[in-house]
Amino acid sequence: MHFLRSLYTQNLQKEKFNLRRLKKIPNPNRPSQAEINSARNILRLAGDKLDMTKHLKEREIIRQGRKPRLVEILDTTY
């Protein structure tokens, strides 16, 4: 209730509250959807001839593609 009253009366700084905005941005550690689709197609075409030592790059792209599409960062600007 203290926070809501401070927000309503516009006394957030006086009451020592600090608001921040949470931003969602594309995950820079995740491959693009086009790269993921391309890797899947390559592995699908390999089919039964899939050798465990080959197509390591494509397997890694698919594994990295399991990461979330968006990441959250805290905006520290006022």
Phi and psi restraints in degrees (range 20) as a CNS / XPLOR table:
assign (resid 1 and name C) (resid 2 and name N)
       (resid 2 and name CA) (resid 2 and name C) 1.0 -57.7 20.0 2
assign (resid 2 and name N) (resid 2 and name CA)
       (resid 2 and name C) (resid 3 and name N) 1.0 -45.6 20.0 2
assign (resid 2 and name C) (resid 3 and name N)
       (resid 3 and name CA) (resid 3 and name C) 1.0 -62.7 20.0 2
assign (resid 3 and name N) (resid 3 and name CA)
       (resid 3 and name C) (resid 4 and name N) 1.0 -45.9 20.0 2
assign (resid 3 and name C) (resid 4 and name N)
       (resid 4 and name CA) (resid 4 and name C) 1.0 -63.7 20.0 2
assign (resid 4 and name N) (resid 4 and name CA)
       (resid 4 and name C) (resid 5 and name N) 1.0 -40.0 20.0 2
assign (resid 4 and name C) (resid 5 and name N)
       (resid 5 and name CA) (resid 5 and name C) 1.0 -64.1 20.0 2
assign (resid 5 and name N) (resid 5 and name CA)
       (resid 5 and name C) (resid 6 and name N) 1.0 -42.0 20.0 2
assign (resid 5 and name C) (resid 6 and name N)
       (resid 6 and name CA) (resid 6 and name C) 1.0 -64.6 20.0 2
assign (resid 6 and name N) (resid 6 and name CA)
       (resid 6 and name C) (resid 7 and name N) 1.0 -39.7 20.0 2
assign (resid 6 and name C) (resid 7 and name N)
       (resid 7 and name CA) (resid 7 and name C) 1.0 -64.6 20.0 2
assign (resid 7 and name N) (resid 7 and name CA)
       (resid 7 and name C) (resid 8 and name N) 1.0 -44.8 20.0 2
assign (resid 7 and name C) (resid 8 and name N)
       (resid 8 and name CA) (resid 8 and name C) 1.0 -63.6 20.0 2
assign (resid 8 and name N) (resid 8 and name CA)
       (resid 8 and name C) (resid 9 and name N) 1.0 -41.1 20.0 2
assign (resid 8 and name C) (resid 9 and name N)
       (resid 9 and name CA) (resid 9 and name C) 1.0 -89.3 20.0 2
assign (resid 9 and name N) (resid 9 and name CA)
       (resid 9 and name C) (resid 10 and name N) 1.0 2.3 20.0 2
assign (resid 9 and name C) (resid 10 and name N)
       (resid 10 and name CA) (resid 10 and name C) 1.0 58.8 20.0 2
assign (resid 10 and name N) (resid 10 and name CA)
       (resid 10 and name C) (resid 11 and name N) 1.0 43.5 20.0 2
assign (resid 10 and name C) (resid 11 and name N)
       (resid 11 and name CA) (resid 11 and name C) 1.0 -116.9 20.0 2
assign (resid 11 and name N) (resid 11 and name CA)
       (resid 11 and name C) (resid 12 and name N) 1.0 34.0 20.0 2
assign (resid 11 and name C) (resid 12 and name N)
       (resid 12 and name CA) (resid 12 and name C) 1.0 -63.3 20.0 2
assign (resid 12 and name N) (resid 12 and name CA)
       (resid 12 and name C) (resid 13 and name N) 1.0 -46.0 20.0 2
assign (resid 12 and name C) (resid 13 and name N)
       (resid 13 and name CA) (resid 13 and name C) 1.0 -67.8 20.0 2
assign (resid 13 and name N) (resid 13 and name CA)
       (resid 13 and name C) (resid 14 and name N) 1.0 -41.0 20.0 2
assign (resid 13 and name C) (resid 14 and name N)
       (resid 14 and name CA) (resid 14 and name C) 1.0 -60.8 20.0 2
assign (resid 14 and name N) (resid 14 and name CA)
       (resid 14 and name C) (resid 15 and name N) 1.0 -36.6 20.0 2
assign (resid 14 and name C) (resid 15 and name N)
       (resid 15 and name CA) (resid 15 and name C) 1.0 -87.9 20.0 2
assign (resid 15 and name N) (resid 15 and name CA)
       (resid 15 and name C) (resid 16 and name N) 1.0 6.1 20.0 2
assign (resid 15 and name C) (resid 16 and name N)
       (resid 16 and name CA) (resid 16 and name C) 1.0 68.6 20.0 2
assign (resid 16 and name N) (resid 16 and name CA)
       (resid 16 and name C) (resid 17 and name N) 1.0 29.3 20.0 2
assign (resid 16 and name C) (resid 17 and name N)
       (resid 17 and name CA) (resid 17 and name C) 1.0 -91.0 20.0 2
assign (resid 17 and name N) (resid 17 and name CA)
       (resid 17 and name C) (resid 18 and name N) 1.0 149.2 20.0 2
assign (resid 17 and name C) (resid 18 and name N)
       (resid 18 and name CA) (resid 18 and name C) 1.0 -134.0 20.0 2
assign (resid 18 and name N) (resid 18 and name CA)
       (resid 18 and name C) (resid 19 and name N) 1.0 111.2 20.0 2
assign (resid 18 and name C) (resid 19 and name N)
       (resid 19 and name CA) (resid 19 and name C) 1.0 -94.4 20.0 2
assign (resid 19 and name N) (resid 19 and name CA)
       (resid 19 and name C) (resid 20 and name N) 1.0 140.6 20.0 2
assign (resid 19 and name C) (resid 20 and name N)
       (resid 20 and name CA) (resid 20 and name C) 1.0 -133.0 20.0 2
assign (resid 20 and name N) (resid 20 and name CA)
       (resid 20 and name C) (resid 21 and name N) 1.0 153.4 20.0 2
assign (resid 20 and name C) (resid 21 and name N)
       (resid 21 and name CA) (resid 21 and name C) 1.0 -100.3 20.0 2
assign (resid 21 and name N) (resid 21 and name CA)
       (resid 21 and name C) (resid 22 and name N) 1.0 135.4 20.0 2
assign (resid 21 and name C) (resid 22 and name N)
       (resid 22 and name CA) (resid 22 and name C) 1.0 -96.3 20.0 2
assign (resid 22 and name N) (resid 22 and name CA)
       (resid 22 and name C) (resid 23 and name N) 1.0 120.1 20.0 2
assign (resid 22 and name C) (resid 23 and name N)
       (resid 23 and name CA) (resid 23 and name C) 1.0 -103.5 20.0 2
assign (resid 23 and name N) (resid 23 and name CA)
       (resid 23 and name C) (resid 24 and name N) 1.0 145.5 20.0 2
assign (resid 23 and name C) (resid 24 and name N)
       (resid 24 and name CA) (resid 24 and name C) 1.0 -111.5 20.0 2
assign (resid 24 and name N) (resid 24 and name CA)
       (resid 24 and name C) (resid 25 and name N) 1.0 124.5 20.0 2
assign (resid 24 and name C) (resid 25 and name N)
       (resid 25 and name CA) (resid 25 and name C) 1.0 -126.0 20.0 2
assign (resid 25 and name N) (resid 25 and name CA)
       (resid 25 and name C) (resid 26 and name N) 1.0 158.5 20.0 2
assign (resid 25 and name C) (resid 26 and name N)
       (resid 26 and name CA) (resid 26 and name C) 1.0 -59.7 20.0 2
assign (resid 26 and name N) (resid 26 and name CA)
       (resid 26 and name C) (resid 27 and name N) 1.0 139.8 20.0 2
assign (resid 26 and name C) (resid 27 and name N)
       (resid 27 and name CA) (resid 27 and name C) 1.0 -71.0 20.0 2
assign (resid 27 and name N) (resid 27 and name CA)
       (resid 27 and name C) (resid 28 and name N) 1.0 116.3 20.0 2
assign (resid 27 and name C) (resid 28 and name N)
       (resid 28 and name CA) (resid 28 and name C) 1.0 -71.6 20.0 2
assign (resid 28 and name N) (resid 28 and name CA)
       (resid 28 and name C) (resid 29 and name N) 1.0 -13.6 20.0 2
assign (resid 28 and name C) (resid 29 and name N)
       (resid 29 and name CA) (resid 29 and name C) 1.0 -95.2 20.0 2
assign (resid 29 and name N) (resid 29 and name CA)
       (resid 29 and name C) (resid 30 and name N) 1.0 7.1 20.0 2
assign (resid 29 and name C) (resid 30 and name N)
       (resid 30 and name CA) (resid 30 and name C) 1.0 -111.1 20.0 2
assign (resid 30 and name N) (resid 30 and name CA)
       (resid 30 and name C) (resid 31 and name N) 1.0 134.0 20.0 2
assign (resid 30 and name C) (resid 31 and name N)
       (resid 31 and name CA) (resid 31 and name C) 1.0 -65.7 20.0 2
assign (resid 31 and name N) (resid 31 and name CA)
       (resid 31 and name C) (resid 32 and name N) 1.0 159.1 20.0 2
assign (resid 31 and name C) (resid 32 and name N)
       (resid 32 and name CA) (resid 32 and name C) 1.0 -67.7 20.0 2
assign (resid 32 and name N) (resid 32 and name CA)
       (resid 32 and name C) (resid 33 and name N) 1.0 161.2 20.0 2
assign (resid 32 and name C) (resid 33 and name N)
       (resid 33 and name CA) (resid 33 and name C) 1.0 -63.5 20.0 2
assign (resid 33 and name N) (resid 33 and name CA)
       (resid 33 and name C) (resid 34 and name N) 1.0 -33.1 20.0 2
assign (resid 33 and name C) (resid 34 and name N)
       (resid 34 and name CA) (resid 34 and name C) 1.0 -64.6 20.0 2
assign (resid 34 and name N) (resid 34 and name CA)
       (resid 34 and name C) (resid 35 and name N) 1.0 -41.0 20.0 2
assign (resid 34 and name C) (resid 35 and name N)
       (resid 35 and name CA) (resid 35 and name C) 1.0 -64.7 20.0 2
assign (resid 35 and name N) (resid 35 and name CA)
       (resid 35 and name C) (resid 36 and name N) 1.0 -40.5 20.0 2
assign (resid 35 and name C) (resid 36 and name N)
       (resid 36 and name CA) (resid 36 and name C) 1.0 -64.9 20.0 2
assign (resid 36 and name N) (resid 36 and name CA)
       (resid 36 and name C) (resid 37 and name N) 1.0 -45.7 20.0 2
assign (resid 36 and name C) (resid 37 and name N)
       (resid 37 and name CA) (resid 37 and name C) 1.0 -63.1 20.0 2
assign (resid 37 and name N) (resid 37 and name CA)
       (resid 37 and name C) (resid 38 and name N) 1.0 -40.3 20.0 2
assign (resid 37 and name C) (resid 38 and name N)
       (resid 38 and name CA) (resid 38 and name C) 1.0 -62.9 20.0 2
assign (resid 38 and name N) (resid 38 and name CA)
       (resid 38 and name C) (resid 39 and name N) 1.0 -44.0 20.0 2
assign (resid 38 and name C) (resid 39 and name N)
       (resid 39 and name CA) (resid 39 and name C) 1.0 -63.2 20.0 2
assign (resid 39 and name N) (resid 39 and name CA)
       (resid 39 and name C) (resid 40 and name N) 1.0 -40.8 20.0 2
assign (resid 39 and name C) (resid 40 and name N)
       (resid 40 and name CA) (resid 40 and name C) 1.0 -62.7 20.0 2
assign (resid 40 and name N) (resid 40 and name CA)
       (resid 40 and name C) (resid 41 and name N) 1.0 -42.0 20.0 2
assign (resid 40 and name C) (resid 41 and name N)
       (resid 41 and name CA) (resid 41 and name C) 1.0 -63.7 20.0 2
assign (resid 41 and name N) (resid 41 and name CA)
       (resid 41 and name C) (resid 42 and name N) 1.0 -41.7 20.0 2
assign (resid 41 and name C) (resid 42 and name N)
       (resid 42 and name CA) (resid 42 and name C) 1.0 -61.5 20.0 2
assign (resid 42 and name N) (resid 42 and name CA)
       (resid 42 and name C) (resid 43 and name N) 1.0 -45.0 20.0 2
assign (resid 42 and name C) (resid 43 and name N)
       (resid 43 and name CA) (resid 43 and name C) 1.0 -68.4 20.0 2
assign (resid 43 and name N) (resid 43 and name CA)
       (resid 43 and name C) (resid 44 and name N) 1.0 -35.2 20.0 2
assign (resid 43 and name C) (resid 44 and name N)
       (resid 44 and name CA) (resid 44 and name C) 1.0 -66.2 20.0 2
assign (resid 44 and name N) (resid 44 and name CA)
       (resid 44 and name C) (resid 45 and name N) 1.0 -40.5 20.0 2
assign (resid 44 and name C) (resid 45 and name N)
       (resid 45 and name CA) (resid 45 and name C) 1.0 -68.0 20.0 2
assign (resid 45 and name N) (resid 45 and name CA)
       (resid 45 and name C) (resid 46 and name N) 1.0 -31.0 20.0 2
assign (resid 45 and name C) (resid 46 and name N)
       (resid 46 and name CA) (resid 46 and name C) 1.0 -66.3 20.0 2
assign (resid 46 and name N) (resid 46 and name CA)
       (resid 46 and name C) (resid 47 and name N) 1.0 -35.1 20.0 2
assign (resid 46 and name C) (resid 47 and name N)
       (resid 47 and name CA) (resid 47 and name C) 1.0 50.9 20.0 2
assign (resid 47 and name N) (resid 47 and name CA)
       (resid 47 and name C) (resid 48 and name N) 1.0 -125.8 20.0 2
assign (resid 47 and name C) (resid 48 and name N)
       (resid 48 and name CA) (resid 48 and name C) 1.0 -70.5 20.0 2
assign (resid 48 and name N) (resid 48 and name CA)
       (resid 48 and name C) (resid 49 and name N) 1.0 -19.9 20.0 2
assign (resid 48 and name C) (resid 49 and name N)
       (resid 49 and name CA) (resid 49 and name C) 1.0 -83.4 20.0 2
assign (resid 49 and name N) (resid 49 and name CA)
       (resid 49 and name C) (resid 50 and name N) 1.0 14.9 20.0 2
assign (resid 49 and name C) (resid 50 and name N)
       (resid 50 and name CA) (resid 50 and name C) 1.0 -67.8 20.0 2
assign (resid 50 and name N) (resid 50 and name CA)
       (resid 50 and name C) (resid 51 and name N) 1.0 116.0 20.0 2
assign (resid 50 and name C) (resid 51 and name N)
       (resid 51 and name CA) (resid 51 and name C) 1.0 -99.8 20.0 2
assign (resid 51 and name N) (resid 51 and name CA)
       (resid 51 and name C) (resid 52 and name N) 1.0 135.5 20.0 2
assign (resid 51 and name C) (resid 52 and name N)
       (resid 52 and name CA) (resid 52 and name C) 1.0 -63.2 20.0 2
assign (resid 52 and name N) (resid 52 and name CA)
       (resid 52 and name C) (resid 53 and name N) 1.0 -24.7 20.0 2
assign (resid 52 and name C) (resid 53 and name N)
       (resid 53 and name CA) (resid 53 and name C) 1.0 -87.5 20.0 2
assign (resid 53 and name N) (resid 53 and name CA)
       (resid 53 and name C) (resid 54 and name N) 1.0 -14.0 20.0 2
assign (resid 53 and name C) (resid 54 and name N)
       (resid 54 and name CA) (resid 54 and name C) 1.0 -99.7 20.0 2
assign (resid 54 and name N) (resid 54 and name CA)
       (resid 54 and name C) (resid 55 and name N) 1.0 162.9 20.0 2
assign (resid 54 and name C) (resid 55 and name N)
       (resid 55 and name CA) (resid 55 and name C) 1.0 61.2 20.0 2
assign (resid 55 and name N) (resid 55 and name CA)
       (resid 55 and name C) (resid 56 and name N) 1.0 33.3 20.0 2
assign (resid 55 and name C) (resid 56 and name N)
       (resid 56 and name CA) (resid 56 and name C) 1.0 -66.9 20.0 2
assign (resid 56 and name N) (resid 56 and name CA)
       (resid 56 and name C) (resid 57 and name N) 1.0 -36.3 20.0 2
assign (resid 56 and name C) (resid 57 and name N)
       (resid 57 and name CA) (resid 57 and name C) 1.0 -62.0 20.0 2
assign (resid 57 and name N) (resid 57 and name CA)
       (resid 57 and name C) (resid 58 and name N) 1.0 -45.7 20.0 2
assign (resid 57 and name C) (resid 58 and name N)
       (resid 58 and name CA) (resid 58 and name C) 1.0 -65.5 20.0 2
assign (resid 58 and name N) (resid 58 and name CA)
       (resid 58 and name C) (resid 59 and name N) 1.0 -39.3 20.0 2
assign (resid 58 and name C) (resid 59 and name N)
       (resid 59 and name CA) (resid 59 and name C) 1.0 -62.9 20.0 2
assign (resid 59 and name N) (resid 59 and name CA)
       (resid 59 and name C) (resid 60 and name N) 1.0 -40.3 20.0 2
assign (resid 59 and name C) (resid 60 and name N)
       (resid 60 and name CA) (resid 60 and name C) 1.0 -66.8 20.0 2
assign (resid 60 and name N) (resid 60 and name CA)
       (resid 60 and name C) (resid 61 and name N) 1.0 -39.6 20.0 2
assign (resid 60 and name C) (resid 61 and name N)
       (resid 61 and name CA) (resid 61 and name C) 1.0 -61.0 20.0 2
assign (resid 61 and name N) (resid 61 and name CA)
       (resid 61 and name C) (resid 62 and name N) 1.0 -44.2 20.0 2
assign (resid 61 and name C) (resid 62 and name N)
       (resid 62 and name CA) (resid 62 and name C) 1.0 -65.7 20.0 2
assign (resid 62 and name N) (resid 62 and name CA)
       (resid 62 and name C) (resid 63 and name N) 1.0 -39.5 20.0 2
assign (resid 62 and name C) (resid 63 and name N)
       (resid 63 and name CA) (resid 63 and name C) 1.0 -63.8 20.0 2
assign (resid 63 and name N) (resid 63 and name CA)
       (resid 63 and name C) (resid 64 and name N) 1.0 -44.2 20.0 2
assign (resid 63 and name C) (resid 64 and name N)
       (resid 64 and name CA) (resid 64 and name C) 1.0 -66.0 20.0 2
assign (resid 64 and name N) (resid 64 and name CA)
       (resid 64 and name C) (resid 65 and name N) 1.0 -26.6 20.0 2
assign (resid 64 and name C) (resid 65 and name N)
       (resid 65 and name CA) (resid 65 and name C) 1.0 -69.6 20.0 2
assign (resid 65 and name N) (resid 65 and name CA)
       (resid 65 and name C) (resid 66 and name N) 1.0 -10.8 20.0 2
assign (resid 65 and name C) (resid 66 and name N)
       (resid 66 and name CA) (resid 66 and name C) 1.0 -80.1 20.0 2
assign (resid 66 and name N) (resid 66 and name CA)
       (resid 66 and name C) (resid 67 and name N) 1.0 -10.0 20.0 2
assign (resid 66 and name C) (resid 67 and name N)
       (resid 67 and name CA) (resid 67 and name C) 1.0 -68.7 20.0 2
assign (resid 67 and name N) (resid 67 and name CA)
       (resid 67 and name C) (resid 68 and name N) 1.0 157.0 20.0 2
assign (resid 67 and name C) (resid 68 and name N)
       (resid 68 and name CA) (resid 68 and name C) 1.0 -63.2 20.0 2
assign (resid 68 and name N) (resid 68 and name CA)
       (resid 68 and name C) (resid 69 and name N) 1.0 147.4 20.0 2
assign (resid 68 and name C) (resid 69 and name N)
       (resid 69 and name CA) (resid 69 and name C) 1.0 -69.9 20.0 2
assign (resid 69 and name N) (resid 69 and name CA)
       (resid 69 and name C) (resid 70 and name N) 1.0 -33.4 20.0 2
assign (resid 69 and name C) (resid 70 and name N)
       (resid 70 and name CA) (resid 70 and name C) 1.0 -120.4 20.0 2
assign (resid 70 and name N) (resid 70 and name CA)
       (resid 70 and name C) (resid 71 and name N) 1.0 148.1 20.0 2
assign (resid 70 and name C) (resid 71 and name N)
       (resid 71 and name CA) (resid 71 and name C) 1.0 -121.9 20.0 2
assign (resid 71 and name N) (resid 71 and name CA)
       (resid 71 and name C) (resid 72 and name N) 1.0 153.3 20.0 2
assign (resid 71 and name C) (resid 72 and name N)
       (resid 72 and name CA) (resid 72 and name C) 1.0 -102.7 20.0 2
assign (resid 72 and name N) (resid 72 and name CA)
       (resid 72 and name C) (resid 73 and name N) 1.0 134.3 20.0 2
assign (resid 72 and name C) (resid 73 and name N)
       (resid 73 and name CA) (resid 73 and name C) 1.0 -128.6 20.0 2
assign (resid 73 and name N) (resid 73 and name CA)
       (resid 73 and name C) (resid 74 and name N) 1.0 149.5 20.0 2
assign (resid 73 and name C) (resid 74 and name N)
       (resid 74 and name CA) (resid 74 and name C) 1.0 -91.1 20.0 2
assign (resid 74 and name N) (resid 74 and name CA)
       (resid 74 and name C) (resid 75 and name N) 1.0 122.7 20.0 2
assign (resid 74 and name C) (resid 75 and name N)
       (resid 75 and name CA) (resid 75 and name C) 1.0 -77.6 20.0 2
assign (resid 75 and name N) (resid 75 and name CA)
       (resid 75 and name C) (resid 76 and name N) 1.0 118.2 20.0 2
assign (resid 75 and name C) (resid 76 and name N)
       (resid 76 and name CA) (resid 76 and name C) 1.0 -97.9 20.0 2
assign (resid 76 and name N) (resid 76 and name CA)
       (resid 76 and name C) (resid 77 and name N) 1.0 1.6 20.0 2
assign (resid 76 and name C) (resid 77 and name N)
       (resid 77 and name CA) (resid 77 and name C) 1.0 -80.8 20.0 2
assign (resid 77 and name N) (resid 77 and name CA)
       (resid 77 and name C) (resid 78 and name N) 1.0 153.3 20.0 2
